Amino acid sequence: MTLARYYINQQKTEQALANLYDSTNKNDKAAEQLLAAAVITSDAIGPLLQQAGQLYASNHSVEEVQQWLGSAAETRPPLAPNANVLSALIDIQEGDVQQARTILEPIANEDNPIGNRTYGHLLATDAVISAQAFGIAAAIARAAKTIATQPGNVDVVLLPACILMTKADLLMSQQEDEKAKTHYHQAVNVQSNNVVAVNNLRWLLKEQDNNPATPSTGPEK
């Protein structure tokens, strides 16, 4: 038996034990078995850690999940990059953008694609918050500074389109269609392949022209 085959078999055994614990509602033990399986091969770390996190979160608070992820990163160093990203994603979902930034900034680089992508997601979230708090112009100016520091991050480069889309969606929900149309048009100018912006702009233009020739199912969400 080759060494690679041995590791694969060992990983399958750990996963089988995790499934057994899960079937008897022993979620914490199932999660630990999945962590043990995850460190065996690097390509399994992402999906198995995420699965373990979902099991652990099923009967623990957000704070407890964060502590568990921190412990996993400390006791099993190969899990640290992914565990940190999951922890940051939880912070973003909870609205703690500053804490997420503290976690992600040191690991957001080309050598860590998942950290880089998640940092882009964080910046998009922060841009939306800035747009709501300070207005579109201030948010886009802030986004421009960020783009200058990370020109290779696609998520960061598309921040202006994200900001414009958020404003356009808000305006359309308030039935301010003319203003929404302007912002969708600007979003399309920034990101021509933004399907939602293109379709919503098309829908608004059809509404304006009152042309029933092409059926519409309404704007995309």
N, C-alpha and C positions, 0 to 999 in steps of 0.2 A: 504493500500500500504506500502510495506516495504521501509526502508530508502535506501537500495541498488537499488530498482526499481525506486525510486524517482530520484536518481542521474543519473541513466541510461537514464531516460526520459528527464531529464534536458540536459544531454549531447547531446542527439539526437536533441533536439530543437535548441541548439547552432549550431550544424552541419547543420541543415536544413537552418538556417539563413545564415550561411557561403555559402552554395550552392546557395542560392538566390542572395546574393551579387556577387558571382562569375559569375552567369549567366547574370548579368547586367554589367560585367566588372568593378566592384568596388572591385578590388583585395585587397586593403589595409584593407577595412572593413571586407572582407571575411577572411583575415589572422587573424585579431583581434578576430573574432568570433571563429575561430579554436583554438586560444590560450585559450580563455575562456572555450571552450569544453575540451581542453587537461588537464587542472588542476583539473577537476572534478574526474577523476579516474586515478590512477597512471599508469595503463597498457596502457593507450591511449596516454600518453605524447609523446613517441617516434614518432609514425606514424603521429599524428596530428600536432606536431611541425614541422616535416619535410614537411608535406603538406602545412602548413602555410608559411614556409620559401620559398617553391617553388613559391607560389602565390605572395609573397612580392617581390621576386627576379625578377619576370617577368617584372616589370617596375621600378626597382631601381638598382643603381650601387652596386658593391661589397662593397664599403665603407658604403653605406647606409644600406645594409643588415647586415653588422657587427654591426653597431650602433643599429639597430632594435633588433638583437639577444641579445645585451648587455642590452638593455632596458627591454626586455622580462624577462631576468634572474633576473634583479633587482626588477621589479614590481611584478613578479610572481615567488617567490623563488622555488616552486616545479619544475619549468622548467629549473632552472639554470644548473644542470649537463648536460642535453641534449643540451641546448642552447650553453653552452661552448664547447661541443664536435663539434657541427655543425660549430661554429666559427673557431675552430682549423682546421677542415677539409677544410674550405675555405682558410685558411692561407696556408695549405699544397698545395692545388691546385694552389694557387698564387705564390708558391715558397718561402714563408716566413716561413721557417722551424723553425727559432729561436723563432718567435712569437707563433707558434703552440706549441713549447716545453714549453714556459712560461705558456701557458694555461693548458697543459695536465699533466705536471709533478706533480702538487699538487693533481690531481684527479685520477692518474693512480695507482689503487690498487685493491685488490680482492673484496672490497666492492662496487666497481663501475665498473662492467664488461665492459660497453660500453666505459668508459674512458680508461680502461686498453687495450682494443682491438685497440682503435684509437691511443693510444700511441705506440703500436706495429707497426701500419701502419706508423706512423711518423718516427719511428726508421728505418723501412725498406726503406722509402724514403731517409732518411738521409744517410743510408748506400750506396745506389745507387749513391747519389751525391758524397760521399767520394770516391767510387770506380772510378768514372769518373775523379775526381780531383787529387787523390793521388795514385791510383792504387789498385789492388786487395788485396795485402798483407796488406797494411795499413788499408784498409776498414775492412778486416776480423779481424785484431787485435783490431780495435775499436769495432767491433761487439762482440768479445769475452769479452771485459770489460763490455759491456752492458748486455750480457747474465748473467754474474756473479751477477749483481745487480737485475735481474728479471728472475730467473730460471724457474718460474712457468708460464711465459707469452709465449704461444706457438708461437705467431708471432715473438717475440724477439728471441726465440731459433732457429727459421728457418732463421734468418738473413744471415748467411753464404751462405745458398742455394740460397737466393734471390740475393745476390751479385754475385755469380758465374753464375747464370742464366742471369743476366743483361749483364755481360761480354761476355758470350757465344752468346747471341742474337746479340750483337754488332759485334762480330767477324764473325758470319755467314752472317750478312747483308753486311759485307765487303768481303765476299767470302773467308775468311780465315778458311776453313772448318776443317783443322787439329787442329788448336788451339781451335776452337769452340768445337770440339769433346772432347778435354781434359777437358774443363771447364764444359761441360754437364755431363761428367763422374764423375767429382768431385762433382757436384751438386747432382747427384743420390746417391753418396756415403754418402752425408750428409743427404739427404731426399729421401729415397728409393721410396716413394709413390708420388713423383713429376711427374705427368703424362706427362706434357709438356716436361720436361727434358728427360724422358725416351723415348718418341716418337721421339723427335728431334735427340737424340743420335742414335736411331735405324735407322732413315732416313739417317743420315750421314754415318752410317756403311754400309747400303745398297748401297748408292751412291758410296762409296769407293770400294765395292766388285763388283759393276756394275752388280748386280743380278736383272734381270727384272721379276723374278718369282712372286714376290709379288708387286702388283701395289702400287704406292705411290702418295699421293695427295700433297706432299710437307710438309715442317716443320710447326709446329703449331706456332701461334702468341700469 
